[in-house]
Amino acid sequence: MASLLQVAITPDGDMQQRPPTVPKLAWVKEEEKEESPRAAPAQQPEEVQQVQPPQEDAGQEQTEEQLRARGRFRRAAQLVCRFIRCIWHEEATFMATGDMANLFNAQTSAALLDMFVENGVYKAKQVPATVRCIHQWLTSNVSAEHRLDKTLVLLTKAHPTDVAVTLLRSAPACDRFAVQTVKALLRQLLDEDVLMAIGRKSGWDMLLKADSHHYAVGLLARELCRVSRSFCRSIAVSLLPRLSRGDPLWELPALAFLVEVLHCLNPRQFGPSVLQIISRHLRSQCPERRRLALRGLVVLSRDPAMAKSIQSLNESLLELLQDADTDTIQMTLSVFINVLGLKIIQISSPIALKLLEALRPLFDNEHSQLQQLSMLLFRELMEATERSKSLKPHVYLSLVPFYFNWHDENQRVAEASRRALFGAARFLKWRDLENLVTMEQPWRFPECLLEKDRSRVGQYVRQALPFLESPEEPLRKLAIKFLGIAARSMKQEQPELQLICQALQDITDDSPAVSNLAVETLHIIRAVRRTSFFPFW
């Protein structure tokens, strides 16, 4: 078996071979020598005595070969001492600049790292430097990924949190080293079946790709939370100060981890720090950072202790409602719903006005989830806002969309519409309309609305016309009936009356039920316009 000295003095040795273990040197095993590495060479290690060239006679002059051997030993000892100082002083300049690879060859680095880990020379504060040594050694040796498995496992078992945090700092792009370390970390906490499940979900493959790295970190965080919330909490707490400073190289995966374990933290204790981090990422130009920040905000918004603090983000959240990404809008709506649903804060009229303007286009969105959430938020907003004249025009314009969506085939959308219509009627203090919704009599809505608010009939007509092209046949038939009733209360010169007649006349290629209803309604409208009375509808 090759000794440490032999490894150290053969820099050009075979990179594919390394000694399985390292001789235990007495001068590094003694605890009192740990804190004073310069004193180490004072004792003669046994291995050194075995490999020194034999002395012939006491008075015989040393040969040139003996002098070279002694010089090689001195240089090797100096390298070992320097390595020890490197481990003990993790912020050493040559370590930070990556010069570690120039000090030792692959075999020497691996042997020394094994020695320190097996003998427990390192301390918790030395873990980051040790992990970085392993990282640099692995990244400089393409075929060496299997050589430090034992070292990583031992180090991870002793200091799992320090290794996990250092992993995010040392290998933000995630390479072979990061995957090895994560596996070593998880083997201490999870069953092998869980590790295999992560593999089946392509977790390890995603971990190695820059564009999917943060997804993999999130996946791993979820698996860790299932077995050890306290461990995830300790990692999250370690990440908070570093995320507050901001480091673009590893910030995204760290944020992904934090978001997944956020429910493990006490909001009252850590909420302000997390909210500060989230606030910064909500304004990021990176869509992934914004989405992760919103996911974290959804979690925080469920806690009453965070409601008032989240109000400070209203302007940023309003901007996100204009985003083109559906998930972003959905999470933003959820944050508002959670906060207002706590019933402990009120929204000022200016913010409520902006929110109503942003919500109205979503009532008829093609995504049913956005429809549902936007109408639920409207209902919460009506209850959390003081009545103001500036809000009423927007509330009036929400009535027709709610009426039609009340008949939607999606039952969740229909129920959300009914509740929103009730909130609008209560806000406007229209008791008859409120009772109509309570008694679930939607067929009475058109007459009730058009009778109470004749001044806005033209607006209501223009809102109803697009429903003639709804993919749902019941909504197209409902639109025809609504337009027929509206036409009865309109003056001859109103331009919307001509729009109604033209729209009904153009319905020729629809189903027989819809086409026949359109023709019948058009005949009645024309007959009514020639008489002084309106037939009962």
PyMOL commands that set and color helices and strands:
alter all, ss='L'
color gray80, all
select helices_A, chain A and resi 4-8+26-29+31-34+37-42+46-51+64-88+93-96+100-103+106-119+124-139+149-158+160-170+176-187+192-200+203-207+213-227+229-245+251-260+262-264+267-282+287-300+304-320+326-341+349-364+368-384+392-405+411-428+431-438+442-452+454-469+473-488+495-505+512-529
alter helices_A, ss='H'
color red, helices_A
deselect
rebuild
show_as cartoon
